[in-house]
Amino acid sequence: MNEAIKKTRIIYRHRYGQEYDLTDWPKDHLDLLRRAYWHYCHNMPYNKFISVILGPGSPVLDRKRNGPEPVDSPLYAVATDLQFRLAVKQGIVTQDWDGPVDPDWPL
């Protein structure tokens, strides 16, 4: 590949250190994550966040849009990572990882 046209990699770091390369993810997945992060930053109530991010119309749990086992997918891992971070931020659960609650946001 020509060095001049290499894509800049878009990496999300999970709270437990796994890195997810979002560079070539489908547009609807990236759009969902952008919305999820916007809701996260605006401290949307936790139960509403879950409904919006994992509810009807979301690609996260949709087998046709997110593979035969959606809960084993990178999209599920990133979306639920934001979910757990929000739960910590709102005092619903206790932080069980080292490092900041807020993610380094790549998008």
N, CA, C and O of each residue as an XYZ file, in Angstrom:
428
protein
N       0.847     -1.183      0.000
C       0.000      0.000      0.000
C       0.886      1.239      0.000
O       1.901      1.280      0.696
N       0.516      2.218     -0.756
C       1.242      3.470     -0.818
C       1.199      4.150      0.553
O       0.130      4.306      1.143
N       2.358      4.547      1.045
C       2.444      5.172      2.373
C       1.596      6.430      2.478
O       1.077      6.732      3.552
N       1.445      7.171      1.383
C       0.719      8.437      1.404
C      -0.783      8.245      1.593
O      -1.466      9.177      2.019
N      -1.318      7.056      1.285
C      -2.764      6.864      1.387
C      -3.169      5.911      2.516
O      -4.302      5.429      2.536
N      -2.274      5.642      3.435
C      -2.635      4.800      4.578
C      -3.709      5.485      5.404
O      -3.683      6.701      5.594
N      -4.653      4.694      5.893
C      -5.701      5.218      6.761
C      -5.154      5.455      8.157
O      -4.303      4.709      8.642
N      -5.650      6.496      8.788
C      -5.363      6.695     10.193
C      -6.223      5.707     10.964
O      -7.436      5.654     10.760
N      -5.620      4.936     11.834
C      -6.347      3.926     12.603
C      -7.157      4.605     13.699
O      -6.686      5.545     14.338
N      -8.366      4.126     13.909
C      -9.257      4.624     14.953
C      -9.354      3.517     15.999
O      -9.977      2.482     15.763
N      -8.743      3.739     17.140
C      -8.652      2.701     18.173
C      -9.430      3.114     19.425
O      -9.245      4.211     19.951
N     -10.292      2.228     19.888
C     -10.996      2.414     21.169
C     -10.364      1.477     22.175
O     -10.199      0.287     21.904
N     -10.007      2.010     23.347
C      -9.429      1.189     24.406
C     -10.493      0.893     25.461
O     -11.009      1.797     26.118
N     -10.804     -0.380     25.603
C     -11.760     -0.897     26.583
C     -11.219     -0.668     28.000
O     -10.010     -0.541     28.195
N     -12.097     -0.618     28.956
C     -11.674     -0.353     30.346
C     -10.691     -1.395     30.878
O      -9.935     -1.106     31.806
N     -10.688     -2.599     30.311
C      -9.751     -3.642     30.744
C      -8.521     -3.731     29.841
O      -7.724     -4.660     29.972
N      -8.362     -2.773     28.925
C      -7.149     -2.682     28.132
C      -7.216     -3.222     26.722
O      -6.317     -2.945     25.927
N      -8.254     -3.990     26.371
C      -8.350     -4.479     24.998
C      -8.510     -3.277     24.060
O      -9.160     -2.286     24.393
N      -7.910     -3.397     22.900
C      -8.046     -2.344     21.907
C      -8.898     -2.846     20.746
O      -8.725     -3.968     20.270
N      -9.815     -2.001     20.304
C     -10.686     -2.311     19.182
C     -10.417     -1.313     18.070
O     -10.509     -0.102     18.270
N     -10.084     -1.831     16.899
C      -9.813     -0.995     15.741
C     -11.136     -0.719     15.034
O     -11.723     -1.617     14.431
N     -11.597      0.512     15.111
C     -12.878      0.906     14.540
C     -12.753      1.409     13.106
O     -13.753      1.767     12.483
N     -11.559      1.436     12.592
C     -11.263      2.068     11.311
C     -12.198      1.637     10.190
O     -12.696      2.487      9.452
N     -12.445      0.364     10.046
C     -13.242     -0.139      8.928
C     -14.625     -0.628      9.351
O     -15.256     -1.400      8.628
N     -15.094     -0.191     10.499
C     -16.416     -0.603     10.947
C     -17.494      0.016     10.065
O     -17.280      1.077      9.478
N     -18.659     -0.642      9.965
C     -19.768     -0.084      9.181
C     -20.211      1.273      9.752
O     -20.109      1.529     10.952
N     -20.699      2.117      8.860
C     -21.127      3.461      9.247
C     -22.187      3.424     10.352
O     -22.135      4.232     11.279
N     -23.149      2.496     10.266
C     -24.204      2.467     11.289
C     -23.639      2.114     12.665
O     -24.161      2.578     13.678
N     -22.596      1.311     12.716
C     -21.961      0.987     13.996
C     -21.256      2.215     14.559
O     -21.372      2.510     15.749
N     -20.525      2.929     13.709
C     -19.830      4.137     14.173
C     -20.827      5.213     14.588
O     -20.613      5.903     15.585
N     -21.903      5.361     13.841
C     -22.932      6.338     14.204
C     -23.533      6.010     15.563
O     -23.749      6.902     16.384
N     -23.804      4.733     15.800
C     -24.342      4.320     17.096
C     -23.361      4.663     18.220
O     -23.766      5.179     19.262
N     -22.086      4.379     18.011
C     -21.091      4.682     19.048
C     -20.958      6.176     19.283
O     -20.771      6.607     20.421
N     -21.049      6.968     18.235
C     -21.005      8.428     18.409
C     -22.192      8.904     19.242
O     -22.036      9.730     20.141
N     -23.377      8.379     18.938
C     -24.565      8.735     19.730
C     -24.408      8.262     21.174
O     -24.734      8.989     22.113
N     -23.910      7.048     21.341
C     -23.724      6.511     22.696
C     -22.778      7.399     23.491
O     -23.031      7.696     24.659
N     -21.703      7.815     22.866
C     -20.746      8.662     23.568
C     -21.357     10.036     23.883
O     -21.110     10.591     24.953
N     -22.135     10.572     22.974
C     -22.806     11.850     23.222
C     -23.730     11.716     24.436
O     -23.739     12.578     25.314
N     -24.506     10.628     24.477
C     -25.390     10.388     25.626
C     -24.572     10.192     26.902
O     -24.950     10.683     27.966
N     -23.465      9.483     26.796
C     -22.568      9.274     27.935
C     -22.083     10.623     28.474
O     -22.135     10.877     29.678
N     -21.615     11.476     27.574
C     -21.086     12.789     27.983
C     -22.161     13.680     28.600
O     -21.863     14.529     29.441
N     -23.404     13.484     28.184
C     -24.506     14.276     28.730
C     -25.187     13.582     29.911
O     -26.249     14.003     30.370
N     -24.551     12.511     30.390
C     -24.989     11.820     31.599
C     -26.451     11.379     31.538
O     -27.214     11.545     32.490
N     -26.815     10.809     30.379
C     -28.172     10.286     30.224
C     -28.453      9.282     31.339
O     -27.571      8.493     31.677
N     -29.643      9.286     31.915
C     -29.958      8.284     32.931
C     -29.642      6.874     32.419
O     -29.941      6.520     31.278
N     -29.038      6.096     33.291
C     -28.519      4.779     32.932
C     -29.541      3.888     32.234
O     -29.238      3.318     31.186
N     -30.739      3.756     32.786
C     -31.760      2.878     32.189
C     -32.172      3.355     30.807
O     -32.423      2.540     29.919
N     -32.244      4.658     30.618
C     -32.584      5.192     29.299
C     -31.431      4.930     28.324
O     -31.668      4.598     27.162
N     -30.203      5.076     28.782
C     -29.032      4.812     27.951
C     -29.083      3.381     27.409
O     -28.881      3.153     26.216
N     -29.353      2.430     28.290
C     -29.441      1.030     27.870
C     -30.536      0.853     26.820
O     -30.327      0.171     25.817
N     -31.681      1.450     27.040
C     -32.794      1.341     26.105
C     -32.429      1.915     24.743
O     -32.748      1.319     23.714
N     -31.774      3.052     24.725
C     -31.409      3.710     23.468
C     -30.306      2.941     22.746
O     -30.383      2.746     21.533
N     -29.292      2.508     23.470
C     -28.116      1.896     22.854
C     -28.333      0.417     22.516
O     -27.820     -0.064     21.506
N     -29.073     -0.293     23.334
C     -29.258     -1.727     23.112
C     -30.672     -2.096     22.662
O     -30.957     -3.267     22.410
N     -31.553     -1.106     22.562
C     -32.948     -1.376     22.262
C     -33.249     -1.587     20.791
O     -32.339     -1.692     19.969
N     -34.528     -1.647     20.463
C     -34.959     -1.865     19.079
C     -34.323     -0.853     18.124
O     -34.214      0.335     18.426
N     -33.911     -1.360     16.977
C     -33.303     -0.507     15.975
C     -31.794     -0.392     16.092
O     -31.125      0.060     15.163
N     -31.261     -0.799     17.231
C     -29.812     -0.744     17.433
C     -29.156     -1.955     16.777
O     -29.685     -3.063     16.855
N     -28.010     -1.753     16.134
C     -27.320     -2.896     15.541
C     -26.604     -3.774     16.572
O     -26.135     -4.858     16.227
N     -26.513     -3.332     17.817
C     -25.714     -4.054     18.807
C     -26.171     -5.495     18.992
O     -25.346     -6.408     18.966
N     -27.456     -5.713     19.176
C     -27.956     -7.071     19.408
C     -28.654     -7.675     18.192
O     -29.274     -8.733     18.298
N     -28.560     -7.020     17.055
C     -29.202     -7.469     15.818
C     -28.310     -8.492     15.112
O     -27.222     -8.150     14.650
N     -28.762     -9.730     15.028
C     -27.962    -10.803     14.410
C     -27.702    -10.561     12.927
O     -26.657    -10.961     12.414
N     -28.619     -9.922     12.244
C     -28.422     -9.658     10.818
C     -27.364     -8.582     10.585
O     -26.672     -8.606      9.567
N     -27.235     -7.650     11.505
C     -26.311     -6.527     11.336
C     -25.032     -6.665     12.143
O     -24.076     -5.926     11.913
N     -24.999     -7.604     13.088
C     -23.840     -7.699     13.968
C     -23.418     -9.138     14.230
O     -22.961     -9.470     15.324
N     -23.570     -9.976     13.237
C     -23.066    -11.334     13.336
C     -24.000    -12.292     14.045
O     -24.959    -11.870     14.691
N     -23.723    -13.579     13.927
C     -24.598    -14.599     14.490
C     -24.629    -14.615     16.020
O     -25.615    -15.061     16.608
N     -23.578    -14.142     16.667
C     -23.530    -14.065     18.134
C     -23.177    -12.632     18.533
O     -22.028    -12.357     18.879
N     -24.150    -11.712     18.491
C     -23.857    -10.305     18.744
C     -23.150    -10.020     20.070
O     -22.368     -9.073     20.155
N     -23.411    -10.821     21.102
C     -22.769    -10.552     22.398
C     -21.287    -10.911     22.390
O     -20.573    -10.591     23.340
N     -20.814    -11.569     21.335
C     -19.393    -11.880     21.196
C     -18.694    -10.922     20.231
O     -17.549    -11.157     19.845
N     -19.370     -9.859     19.848
C     -18.831     -8.963     18.826
C     -18.083     -7.773     19.437
O     -18.335     -7.403     20.584
N     -17.181     -7.186     18.683
C     -16.504     -5.973     19.135
C     -17.481     -4.819     19.378
O     -17.287     -4.042     20.313
N     -18.531     -4.693     18.552
C     -19.504     -3.618     18.769
C     -20.163     -3.763     20.133
O     -20.320     -2.778     20.854
N     -20.543     -4.964     20.487
C     -21.140     -5.207     21.802
C     -20.152     -4.843     22.910
O     -20.531     -4.219     23.901
N     -18.897     -5.229     22.745
C     -17.879     -4.937     23.764
C     -17.707     -3.436     23.976
O     -17.620     -2.976     25.115
N     -17.657     -2.676     22.896
C     -17.460     -1.227     23.025
C     -18.722     -0.564     23.589
O     -18.627      0.283     24.477
N     -19.890     -0.937     23.087
C     -21.137     -0.334     23.564
C     -21.361     -0.624     25.051
O     -21.747      0.270     25.804
N     -21.125     -1.848     25.470
C     -21.335     -2.172     26.882
C     -20.222     -1.612     27.766
O     -20.430     -1.385     28.958
N     -19.041     -1.389     27.188
C     -17.999     -0.705     27.937
C     -18.474      0.698     28.317
O     -18.316      1.122     29.462
N     -19.051      1.409     27.362
C     -19.606      2.737     27.673
C     -20.736      2.624     28.690
O     -20.871      3.475     29.569
N     -21.544      1.579     28.573
C     -22.641      1.356     29.516
C     -22.102      1.212     30.946
O     -22.613      1.844     31.870
N     -21.073      0.382     31.124
C     -20.527      0.183     32.464
C     -19.831      1.429     32.987
O     -19.907      1.734     34.177
N     -19.155      2.147     32.105
C     -18.515      3.396     32.524
C     -19.568      4.393     33.009
O     -19.358      5.091     34.001
N     -20.701      4.455     32.304
C     -21.783      5.349     32.718
C     -22.347      4.919     34.071
O     -22.640      5.763     34.918
N     -22.499      3.625     34.275
C     -22.998      3.130     35.561
C     -22.069      3.537     36.701
O     -22.536      3.888     37.785
N     -20.777      3.495     36.470
C     -19.807      3.933     37.481
C     -19.932      5.436     37.690
O     -19.983      5.913     38.823
N     -19.978      6.164     36.606
C     -20.070      7.626     36.662
C     -21.303      8.069     37.459
O     -21.268      9.086     38.152
N     -22.386      7.301     37.356
C     -23.631      7.650     38.049
C     -23.753      6.994     39.427
O     -24.769      7.156     40.101
N     -22.728      6.259     39.844
C     -22.737      5.657     41.173
C     -23.608      4.416     41.296
O     -23.971      4.027     42.405
N     -23.946      3.796     40.187
C     -24.808      2.606     40.202
C     -23.992      1.363     40.537
O     -24.471      0.481     41.249
N     -22.771      1.289     40.031
C     -21.864      0.187     40.322
C     -20.508      0.760     40.722
O     -20.232      1.942     40.513
N     -19.681     -0.085     41.292
C     -18.344      0.309     41.713
C     -17.348      0.008     40.598
O     -17.430     -1.028     39.938
N     -16.429      0.907     40.404
C     -15.392      0.717     39.386
C     -14.547     -0.497     39.742
O     -14.076     -0.622     40.872
N     -14.356     -1.398     38.770
C     -13.582     -2.621     39.010
C     -12.384     -2.726     38.070
O     -11.914     -3.826     37.779
N     -11.897     -1.594     37.601
C     -10.709     -1.565     36.752
C      -9.846     -0.385     37.178
O     -10.328      0.564     37.795
N      -8.575     -0.459     36.842
C      -7.666      0.645     37.106
C      -7.778      1.646     35.962
O      -8.044      1.276     34.818
N      -7.575      2.885     36.281
C      -7.604      3.903     35.232
C      -8.842      4.774     35.335
O      -9.690      4.586     36.208
N      -8.925      5.733     34.420
C     -10.033      6.690     34.475
C     -11.374      6.057     34.093
O     -11.433      5.046     33.393
N     -12.433      6.681     34.573
C     -13.775      6.238     34.204
C     -14.059      6.643     32.759
O     -14.543      5.831     31.970
N     -13.763      7.874     32.415
C     -14.039      8.371     31.067
C     -13.048      7.753     30.068
O     -11.846      7.694     30.326
N     -13.576      7.298     28.930
C     -12.681      6.711     27.917
C     -11.957      7.789     27.124
O     -12.408      8.933     27.062
N     -10.835      7.420     26.520
C     -10.220      8.267     25.507
C     -11.033      8.041     24.253
O     -11.059      6.933     23.718
N     -11.696      9.080     23.779
C     -12.651      8.895     22.689
C     -11.983      9.123     21.345
O     -11.457     10.207     21.091
N     -11.996      8.106     20.470
C     -11.269      8.204     19.203
C     -12.054      8.768     18.022
O     -11.467      9.094     16.990
N     -13.379      8.887     18.163
C     -14.190      9.302     16.985
C     -14.443     10.790     16.972
O     -15.100     11.297     16.063
